[in-house]
């Protein structure tokens, strides 16, 4: 009894565009930046009620 022959298929390669590989430290850094921007916006809004200009730290 003969084994059925397989048709040669190209190997399945992982493409960078198809996989959501995101480094955890990058996500943590982005979240920290957004948290700081939000805090600066809140501080600026609070100080604006007192007539004080606030220019937050932007990094």
Biopython code that builds the backbone (N, CA, C, O; Angstrom):
import numpy as np
from Bio.PDB.StructureBuilder import StructureBuilder

atoms = [
    (1, "UNK", "N", (0.846, -1.181, 0.000)),
    (1, "UNK", "CA", (0.000, 0.000, 0.000)),
    (1, "UNK", "C", (0.891, 1.244, 0.000)),
    (1, "UNK", "O", (1.796, 1.392, 0.822)),
    (2, "UNK", "N", (0.602, 2.118, -0.942)),
    (2, "UNK", "CA", (1.417, 3.326, -1.069)),
    (2, "UNK", "C", (0.801, 4.472, -0.272)),
    (2, "UNK", "O", (-0.418, 4.603, -0.162)),
    (3, "UNK", "N", (1.676, 5.280, 0.268)),
    (3, "UNK", "CA", (1.217, 6.469, 0.994)),
    (3, "UNK", "C", (0.858, 7.563, 0.005)),
    (3, "UNK", "O", (1.542, 7.736, -1.004)),
    (4, "UNK", "N", (-0.186, 8.287, 0.276)),
    (4, "UNK", "CA", (-0.513, 9.402, -0.630)),
    (4, "UNK", "C", (0.577, 10.469, -0.550)),
    (4, "UNK", "O", (1.096, 10.761, 0.527)),
    (5, "UNK", "N", (0.905, 11.026, -1.664)),
    (5, "UNK", "CA", (1.945, 12.062, -1.678)),
    (5, "UNK", "C", (1.323, 13.405, -1.337)),
    (5, "UNK", "O", (0.201, 13.712, -1.738)),
    (6, "UNK", "N", (2.063, 14.180, -0.602)),
    (6, "UNK", "CA", (1.612, 15.518, -0.231)),
    (6, "UNK", "C", (2.049, 16.515, -1.284)),
    (6, "UNK", "O", (3.114, 16.385, -1.887)),
    (7, "UNK", "N", (1.231, 17.481, -1.487)),
    (7, "UNK", "CA", (1.666, 18.562, -2.367)),
    (7, "UNK", "C", (2.542, 19.493, -1.538)),
    (7, "UNK", "O", (2.191, 19.853, -0.415)),
    (8, "UNK", "N", (3.675, 19.876, -2.097)),
    (8, "UNK", "CA", (4.569, 20.747, -1.309)),
    (8, "UNK", "C", (3.938, 22.120, -1.107)),
    (8, "UNK", "O", (3.563, 22.795, -2.066)),
    (9, "UNK", "N", (3.830, 22.512, 0.137)),
    (9, "UNK", "CA", (3.312, 23.823, 0.497)),
    (9, "UNK", "C", (4.451, 24.673, 1.036)),
    (9, "UNK", "O", (5.330, 24.167, 1.733)),
    (10, "UNK", "N", (4.439, 25.936, 0.722)),
    (10, "UNK", "CA", (5.479, 26.788, 1.321)),
    (10, "UNK", "C", (5.249, 26.875, 2.829)),
    (10, "UNK", "O", (4.107, 26.856, 3.286)),
    (11, "UNK", "N", (6.314, 26.968, 3.586)),
    (11, "UNK", "CA", (6.147, 27.060, 5.046)),
    (11, "UNK", "C", (5.428, 28.354, 5.418)),
    (11, "UNK", "O", (5.577, 29.379, 4.752)),
    (12, "UNK", "N", (4.662, 28.289, 6.472)),
    (12, "UNK", "CA", (3.919, 29.460, 6.934)),
    (12, "UNK", "C", (4.848, 30.338, 7.768)),
    (12, "UNK", "O", (5.239, 29.974, 8.878)),
    (13, "UNK", "N", (5.186, 31.481, 7.223)),
    (13, "UNK", "CA", (6.055, 32.414, 7.923)),
    (13, "UNK", "C", (5.210, 33.430, 8.678)),
    (13, "UNK", "O", (4.130, 33.816, 8.231)),
    (14, "UNK", "N", (5.712, 33.848, 9.813)),
    (14, "UNK", "CA", (5.050, 34.917, 10.555)),
    (14, "UNK", "C", (5.501, 36.251, 9.971)),
    (14, "UNK", "O", (6.696, 36.514, 9.834)),
    (15, "UNK", "N", (4.545, 37.066, 9.639)),
    (15, "UNK", "CA", (4.852, 38.400, 9.147)),
    (15, "UNK", "C", (4.595, 39.396, 10.268)),
    (15, "UNK", "O", (3.633, 39.260, 11.024)),
    (16, "UNK", "N", (5.438, 40.370, 10.367)),
    (16, "UNK", "CA", (5.301, 41.368, 11.419)),
    (16, "UNK", "C", (3.997, 42.137, 11.353)),
    (16, "UNK", "O", (3.462, 42.558, 12.379)),
    (17, "UNK", "N", (3.485, 42.320, 10.137)),
    (17, "UNK", "CA", (2.244, 43.067, 9.990)),
    (17, "UNK", "C", (1.045, 42.279, 10.483)),
    (17, "UNK", "O", (0.010, 42.861, 10.807)),
    (18, "UNK", "N", (1.177, 40.949, 10.543)),
    (18, "UNK", "CA", (0.043, 40.101, 10.896)),
    (18, "UNK", "C", (-0.035, 39.763, 12.381)),
    (18, "UNK", "O", (-1.052, 39.244, 12.840)),
    (19, "UNK", "N", (1.000, 40.043, 13.123)),
    (19, "UNK", "CA", (1.009, 39.667, 14.534)),
    (19, "UNK", "C", (1.086, 40.919, 15.406)),
    (19, "UNK", "O", (1.887, 41.813, 15.134)),
    (20, "UNK", "N", (0.273, 40.988, 16.433)),
    (20, "UNK", "CA", (0.282, 42.167, 17.312)),
    (20, "UNK", "C", (1.349, 42.056, 18.407)),
    (20, "UNK", "O", (1.019, 41.968, 19.590)),
    (21, "UNK", "N", (2.601, 42.061, 18.019)),
    (21, "UNK", "CA", (3.671, 41.975, 19.008)),
    (21, "UNK", "C", (4.032, 43.385, 19.450)),
    (21, "UNK", "O", (4.591, 44.168, 18.682)),
    (22, "UNK", "N", (3.707, 43.692, 20.683)),
    (22, "UNK", "CA", (4.020, 45.007, 21.238)),
    (22, "UNK", "C", (4.800, 44.784, 22.522)),
    (22, "UNK", "O", (4.409, 43.992, 23.379)),
    (23, "UNK", "N", (5.879, 45.478, 22.631)),
    (23, "UNK", "CA", (6.722, 45.302, 23.808)),
    (23, "UNK", "C", (6.039, 45.926, 25.018)),
    (23, "UNK", "O", (5.565, 47.060, 24.947)),
    (24, "UNK", "N", (5.983, 45.185, 26.144)),
    (24, "UNK", "CA", (5.275, 45.689, 27.339)),
    (24, "UNK", "C", (5.834, 46.999, 27.861)),
    (24, "UNK", "O", (5.076, 47.834, 28.355)),
    (25, "UNK", "N", (7.155, 47.202, 27.763)),
    (25, "UNK", "CA", (7.715, 48.447, 28.285)),
    (25, "UNK", "C", (7.272, 49.633, 27.441)),
    (25, "UNK", "O", (7.184, 50.748, 27.954)),
    (26, "UNK", "N", (6.993, 49.419, 26.167)),
    (26, "UNK", "CA", (6.507, 50.514, 25.328)),
    (26, "UNK", "C", (5.093, 50.905, 25.728)),
    (26, "UNK", "O", (4.765, 52.090, 25.797)),
    (27, "UNK", "N", (4.267, 49.920, 25.986)),
    (27, "UNK", "CA", (2.900, 50.200, 26.423)),
    (27, "UNK", "C", (2.909, 50.927, 27.762)),
    (27, "UNK", "O", (2.152, 51.877, 27.959)),
    (28, "UNK", "N", (3.758, 50.487, 28.675)),
    (28, "UNK", "CA", (3.839, 51.130, 29.990)),
    (28, "UNK", "C", (4.282, 52.585, 29.841)),
    (28, "UNK", "O", (3.755, 53.466, 30.521)),
    (29, "UNK", "N", (5.247, 52.843, 28.955)),
    (29, "UNK", "CA", (5.733, 54.209, 28.757)),
    (29, "UNK", "C", (4.630, 55.087, 28.180)),
    (29, "UNK", "O", (4.443, 56.222, 28.620)),
    (30, "UNK", "N", (3.887, 54.558, 27.182)),
    (30, "UNK", "CA", (2.804, 55.337, 26.586)),
    (30, "UNK", "C", (1.705, 55.641, 27.605)),
    (30, "UNK", "O", (1.159, 56.744, 27.620)),
    (31, "UNK", "N", (1.385, 54.678, 28.442)),
    (31, "UNK", "CA", (0.362, 54.910, 29.472)),
    (31, "UNK", "C", (0.815, 55.957, 30.468)),
    (31, "UNK", "O", (0.020, 56.790, 30.901)),
    (32, "UNK", "N", (2.094, 55.923, 30.836)),
    (32, "UNK", "CA", (2.637, 56.913, 31.770)),
    (32, "UNK", "C", (2.587, 58.310, 31.149)),
    (32, "UNK", "O", (2.237, 59.276, 31.827)),
    (33, "UNK", "N", (2.932, 58.420, 29.879)),
    (33, "UNK", "CA", (2.883, 59.715, 29.203)),
    (33, "UNK", "C", (1.458, 60.253, 29.164)),
    (33, "UNK", "O", (1.228, 61.437, 29.414)),
    (34, "UNK", "N", (0.510, 59.388, 28.854)),
    (34, "UNK", "CA", (-0.886, 59.823, 28.808)),
    (34, "UNK", "C", (-1.385, 60.228, 30.190)),
    (34, "UNK", "O", (-2.148, 61.185, 30.317)),
    (35, "UNK", "N", (-0.957, 59.502, 31.231)),
    (35, "UNK", "CA", (-1.342, 59.843, 32.599)),
    (35, "UNK", "C", (-0.800, 61.224, 32.975)),
    (35, "UNK", "O", (-1.500, 62.021, 33.602)),
    (36, "UNK", "N", (0.443, 61.503, 32.591)),
    (36, "UNK", "CA", (1.033, 62.808, 32.899)),
    (36, "UNK", "C", (0.337, 63.935, 32.146)),
    (36, "UNK", "O", (0.106, 65.009, 32.701)),
    (37, "UNK", "N", (0.003, 63.687, 30.871)),
    (37, "UNK", "CA", (-0.716, 64.710, 30.113)),
    (37, "UNK", "C", (-2.071, 65.002, 30.730)),
    (37, "UNK", "O", (-2.490, 66.157, 30.802)),
    (38, "UNK", "N", (-2.756, 63.958, 31.174)),
    (38, "UNK", "CA", (-4.068, 64.143, 31.812)),
    (38, "UNK", "C", (-3.920, 64.943, 33.109)),
    (38, "UNK", "O", (-4.731, 65.821, 33.401)),
    (39, "UNK", "N", (-2.892, 64.635, 33.872)),
    (39, "UNK", "CA", (-2.667, 65.353, 35.126)),
    (39, "UNK", "C", (-2.356, 66.830, 34.842)),
    (39, "UNK", "O", (-2.822, 67.716, 35.558)),
    (40, "UNK", "N", (-1.565, 67.086, 33.792)),
    (40, "UNK", "CA", (-1.271, 68.477, 33.425)),
    (40, "UNK", "C", (-2.528, 69.217, 32.994)),
    (40, "UNK", "O", (-2.710, 70.385, 33.338)),
    (41, "UNK", "N", (-3.403, 68.542, 32.239)),
    (41, "UNK", "CA", (-4.654, 69.182, 31.819)),
    (41, "UNK", "C", (-5.518, 69.528, 33.019)),
    (41, "UNK", "O", (-6.110, 70.606, 33.073)),
    (42, "UNK", "N", (-5.590, 68.630, 33.966)),
    (42, "UNK", "CA", (-6.402, 68.893, 35.167)),
    (42, "UNK", "C", (-5.808, 70.013, 36.004)),
    (42, "UNK", "O", (-6.532, 70.860, 36.528)),
    (43, "UNK", "N", (-4.493, 70.013, 36.124)),
    (43, "UNK", "CA", (-3.828, 71.073, 36.887)),
    (43, "UNK", "C", (-4.050, 72.421, 36.215)),
    (43, "UNK", "O", (-4.345, 73.414, 36.881)),
    (44, "UNK", "N", (-3.906, 72.452, 34.878)),
    (44, "UNK", "CA", (-4.110, 73.701, 34.146)),
    (44, "UNK", "C", (-5.536, 74.199, 34.305)),
    (44, "UNK", "O", (-5.753, 75.400, 34.464)),
    (45, "UNK", "N", (-6.513, 73.301, 34.266)),
    (45, "UNK", "CA", (-7.916, 73.699, 34.421)),
    (45, "UNK", "C", (-8.176, 74.245, 35.822)),
    (45, "UNK", "O", (-8.894, 75.231, 35.987)),
    (46, "UNK", "N", (-7.599, 73.607, 36.816)),
    (46, "UNK", "CA", (-7.792, 74.064, 38.196)),
    (46, "UNK", "C", (-7.158, 75.431, 38.411)),
    (46, "UNK", "O", (-7.770, 76.321, 39.002)),
    (47, "UNK", "N", (-5.921, 75.596, 37.927)),
    (47, "UNK", "CA", (-5.232, 76.874, 38.111)),
    (47, "UNK", "C", (-5.866, 77.977, 37.278)),
    (47, "UNK", "O", (-5.802, 79.146, 37.656)),
    (48, "UNK", "N", (-6.481, 77.623, 36.145)),
    (48, "UNK", "CA", (-7.142, 78.635, 35.313)),
    (48, "UNK", "C", (-8.300, 79.282, 36.058)),
    (48, "UNK", "O", (-8.607, 80.451, 35.827)),
    (49, "UNK", "N", (-8.947, 78.536, 36.949)),
    (49, "UNK", "CA", (-10.038, 79.130, 37.734)),
    (49, "UNK", "C", (-9.521, 80.188, 38.694)),
    (49, "UNK", "O", (-10.276, 81.052, 39.141)),
    (50, "UNK", "N", (-8.228, 80.121, 39.012)),
    (50, "UNK", "CA", (-7.603, 81.106, 39.898)),
    (50, "UNK", "C", (-6.890, 82.203, 39.112)),
    (50, "UNK", "O", (-6.323, 83.123, 39.702)),
    (51, "UNK", "N", (-6.917, 82.107, 37.775)),
    (51, "UNK", "CA", (-6.265, 83.116, 36.947)),
    (51, "UNK", "C", (-4.785, 82.896, 36.786)),
    (51, "UNK", "O", (-4.057, 83.831, 36.452)),
    (52, "UNK", "N", (-4.318, 81.687, 37.014)),
    (52, "UNK", "CA", (-2.893, 81.379, 36.910)),
    (52, "UNK", "C", (-2.648, 80.545, 35.643)),
    (52, "UNK", "O", (-3.327, 79.548, 35.394)),
    (53, "UNK", "N", (-1.658, 80.981, 34.853)),
    (53, "UNK", "CA", (-1.300, 80.204, 33.665)),
    (53, "UNK", "C", (-0.390, 79.051, 34.090)),
    (53, "UNK", "O", (0.506, 79.215, 34.919)),
    (54, "UNK", "N", (-0.640, 77.899, 33.507)),
    (54, "UNK", "CA", (0.168, 76.707, 33.809)),
    (54, "UNK", "C", (0.566, 76.076, 32.489)),
    (54, "UNK", "O", (-0.278, 75.748, 31.655)),
    (55, "UNK", "N", (1.863, 75.915, 32.318)),
    (55, "UNK", "CA", (2.382, 75.230, 31.139)),
    (55, "UNK", "C", (3.031, 73.954, 31.644)),
    (55, "UNK", "O", (4.125, 73.984, 32.208)),
    (56, "UNK", "N", (2.358, 72.842, 31.442)),
    (56, "UNK", "CA", (2.822, 71.569, 31.958)),
    (56, "UNK", "C", (4.103, 71.093, 31.302)),
    (56, "UNK", "O", (4.530, 71.605, 30.268)),
    (57, "UNK", "N", (4.686, 70.123, 31.920)),
    (57, "UNK", "CA", (5.896, 69.524, 31.403)),
    (57, "UNK", "C", (5.503, 68.565, 30.291)),
    (57, "UNK", "O", (4.744, 67.623, 30.519)),
    (58, "UNK", "N", (6.014, 68.800, 29.098)),
    (58, "UNK", "CA", (5.732, 67.881, 28.001)),
    (58, "UNK", "C", (7.024, 67.188, 27.617)),
    (58, "UNK", "O", (8.036, 67.828, 27.333)),
    (59, "UNK", "N", (6.966, 65.887, 27.615)),
    (59, "UNK", "CA", (8.168, 65.118, 27.283)),
    (59, "UNK", "C", (7.912, 64.286, 26.071)),
    (59, "UNK", "O", (8.799, 63.559, 25.622)),
]
sb = StructureBuilder()
sb.init_structure("model")
sb.init_model(0)
sb.init_chain("A")
sb.init_seg("    ")
for serial, (resi, resn, name, xyz) in enumerate(atoms, 1):
    if name == "N":
        sb.init_residue(resn, " ", resi, " ")
    sb.init_atom(name, np.array(xyz, "f"), 0.0, 1.0, " ", f" {name:<3s}", serial, name[0])
structure = sb.get_structure()
